[in-house]
Amino acid sequence: MKIDVSIITINYNGLKDTCELIESIPFNENLEVIVVDNASLNQEADIISQKFPHVKVIKSKKNLGFAGGNNLGIKAALGKYLFLVNNDTIFKEFNILALINRAESSAEVGVVCPKIRFAWNPQPIQFTGYTELSKITIRNQAIGFGEEDHGQYEMAHTTPYAHGAAMFVKKEAIDKVGLMPECYFLYYEELDWSMMFTRAGYQIWYEPQCTIYHKESQTTGQNSPLRTYYITRNRLLLVKRNWRGLSRYLSYCYLLGLVAPKDILKFALQGRMDLVKAVYQGISHYQLSIIS
């Protein structure tokens, strides 16, 4: 049996969302769905296997993070194309043929991202492509973010980075570029991976003829110590791995001399000493990673 597309998602204590995603997928003989369970509690992997026997469930003994979990799925996938989607996304119209057509349009196309809209009404836009990252601030914008969809972003175009919630990737491109970098664990890994594809000569495209809806899980919280720690550490890691010369120096000065002190002061004034600690830990652990 030939598998054309492998849909890969990670489950980490997100049974309800994962089941709703699987239920939104119209299965056929040329498609496989792989769920990587990142050491969830309460035997969630077994529940998924029992409820969806046609789904390939991979149980990780420990939480490998976003990149590590996806890499487990990539290694097990049989498809020519791998569609990496967050478990808190759902399909309403399963038009992945548009993604296949875009991927097949040129040998240079390595990754294709669909339009991403938030799942809640009025289902505003989350992603229709990205702007370039600033070499100094490490900031960019998702095009169309927060706008109502009136058909204003219906033209396919290249984008410098893929969106981690939905990445349709050629398997042959991964074989050339390599797996997703696992050093991040959480946040920024898809940006680094995108740069790896670009450096290898591949293009990343936004394709509006396919839409996926994102619930935007609050698993880690918008102001959680976990998120604050990884955002702080991983911005520095992204610079280390991808910036050179003056750009790297100026970016370090900005992140360590302006952003970190500003965050520490803000969190201290809010009485969130747990977040202050997370910033310090993010910086110190990054520094230790350089030494070791």
N, C-alpha and C positions, 0 to 999 in steps of 0.2 A: 504493500500500500504506500503510495506516494503522499507525503505530507508537504503541502505548499506553505502553510502558515502555522507557526507555533505561537500561541498567545501565552505569555508568561506573566504571572503576578505573584506578589509576596504577601503572605498572610502572617500577621503578628498580632495576636489577640484581636483580630478583626473579623470574626466569623460571620457576622450578619452582613457586613459589606461585601466580603468575599463571595458569599452565597448569592447575593443580589447581582454581582457582576457576572458570575457563571450563568445565572438564569437569564441574563440578557443576551447571551451568545447563542446564535443558531448553529448548532453543531452539524458538521458534515464530514465525509470520509477523508477530505483533504486538509482537515484542520485538527490540531490538537491543542488542548489547554493544559498548561502545567502550573500547578500551585506549589510554590516553595514555602513551607511553613518554617518560620524563623524561631523555632523553639517556643511556640505559644503555650500558654497555660491551658488547663482543662481539656487536653486531648483534642484540640481543634482539628488537627490534621486527620485524625481517625474519623471525626464527624464528617468532614468534607469527603473523605474517601467513601464512606458509607452512603452519603446522600447523592454523590455524583460518581458512580463507579467508572464512568467514561472519562474522568479527569485523572491525569497523572499527578499524584501528590508526592512531593519529595520532603522528607522530614529532616531538618537540620538539627543536630544535637545542641547547637548553641545559636544565639542571635548573631548572624553574620553581617547585619546592617543591610542597607539598600543595595550597595554594589555586590557584596558577597552573596546575598540571596539571589539576585538576578543572575550572577555568574553561575551559580548552581543550576539554575534553570536553563541557561544558555548551553551549558555542557551536556545537558540531557535532551535538548531539543533536536528534532528531526527535520524541521522545516527549512525551506529555502529562505524564508523570511521569518524573522522573529519580531513579534509585537509585544513589547514590554509595556505593561499598563499597571497603574496603581490599583490596588484592590478596592479603593473607594471611588472607582469610576464605573460608569454603566454605558452601555450602548442603547440608543433608542432606534436609530437606523444603522444597520450593520453594513455600511458601505465601504468595506476595506478594499474592495476592488479598485477604488480610486487611488489608494495608497500603493497597491501593486503596480498599477499603470504608471504612476509617477516614478516609482523605483525602477521600472523597466524602461523608462524614457531615455535613460543615458547610463552608460557604465560608470560615470562619475558620481551618480547619485548613490550615496551610502545610507542615508537616514532620511526618513520622511515623518513629519509630525502632522497629525490632523488638527483641525480647529478644536480648541478645548473651551467648553462653556461650563460655568458653574451649574450644578444640578438644581439649585433652588430658584424659585420664581423671582424675577422674570428671566432667569437663566442668562445672566450677563456673560460677556466674553471674559475668559481668563487668558487665552493665548491665541494669537494669530501670527506668531513670529517674535523674534527678539531684536532689539538694537544691540550694537556692539558694547562690550564691557569697557568702561573707562580704564585705562592703563594705571591710573592713580587711585581712584576711589573704589575700583572693583564693583561698580554699580552699572546697571543697565535697566531697560524697561521691557516689559511684555507689551507688544503692540496691541492696542485695543482693550487693554485690561479695564474691566468695570463698565465697559460700554454695552448698551443694549445692541443686539445683533439685528441690524437693518439691512444686511447684505453688503455692508461697506468694505468687507475684507474677503471678497470672493475671488481674488486673483492669486494663484499660486506664485510663490517666490522663494528664493533662497533665504536662509536665515543663518546667522553665525553659530547658533546653539540650538540643540534639541531641548524640548521640555521633558523633564523626567517623568511626568505623569503618563505620557503616551509617546513611545518611540518605536517606529516601524523600521527595522534594520535588516539589511542584507546579511545573511550568514557569511557569505564570502568576504564581505567587508570586515566583519569581526575577525575572521581568520587572519586577515592582513594586518589589522590595526591592533588587535589584542582585546582582552576582556576589560570590563569597567574597572577603574582603579579602586581598590578596596581600602586604601589608606585613609579615606575620608570617613567611612562608616555611615555618615549621615550628612547630607547637604553638600552641594558643589561638585559631586562626583560626575553628574551628567554634563556639567560645563567643561570639566577637564576632559571627559571622554569625547565631547564634541570637538575640542581642540585637537585631540589625537586623530580623529577622522579627517579634519581639515588639513592637518600637516601631512597626512598620508595621501592627499590629493582628492578626497571625496567631498561632495557637496551635501548640505543638509537643506531639506526643502520643507516648506509649509504647504499643505494640501487641503484647501477648504471644502472639498467635496466629500470629506468624511469628518464627522463630528463625534467627539466623545464627551460625556458629561461627568464633571468632577465634583464630588461632594466636599472636597478639601478637608480631609480628616484632621481633627485636632488632637491626634494621638500624642504628640509631643508638646502641645500647647504653644501659644504664641509668645508667652512670656515664661517659659519653663526654664529651669537651670540646664536641662539637657539641650534644648535648642540653643540657648545662649552660649553654652560651652562649645558646641560644634560649629556654630556660625563664627565665633571668635577665632577658634583654632584653624578652621578650614579655609577662611579667607587668606590667612597667612600661608597656608600650605599650597593653595592655588597659585599664589604669587611665586613661591619658591619653585614650583614645578614648571611654571610657564612664562615667567617674566625674566628678562635679562637686563643687565647694565643699569642705566639711569632710571628706567621705568621701575625696576625692582626696588631700588633704593628709595625713590620718591613714594612708592606705594607703601613700603614699610613705615616710612616717616608718617604718612597719613594715617595708617591703621593703628600704629602704636603710639603716635604722638598726639593724635586728635580724636579718633573714633573711640579707642579704648578708654581714655580718661573721661570723655563725654559720657560714655555708657556707664562707667563706674559712678560718676557724680549723679547721673539721672536715677540710677537704681538705688543709690544711697539715700537720696532725697525722698524716694518712694518707700523707703523702709524695706527694700527687697535685698537684704544682705546675702540671700542665697544666690541672687543673680550677680551681685558684686563678686562673690566667690567664684562663680562660674566663669566670669571674664578673666580673672586672675589665673584660674586653672587652665583655661584655653590657651593663654599666652605661655604659661610656664611649660605645659605639656608640649606645645609646639617647639619651644626652645630645647627641651629635652630630646625631641625627635631629631633635631639637627645634630646634637652632640653624639647621640647613640648610633 
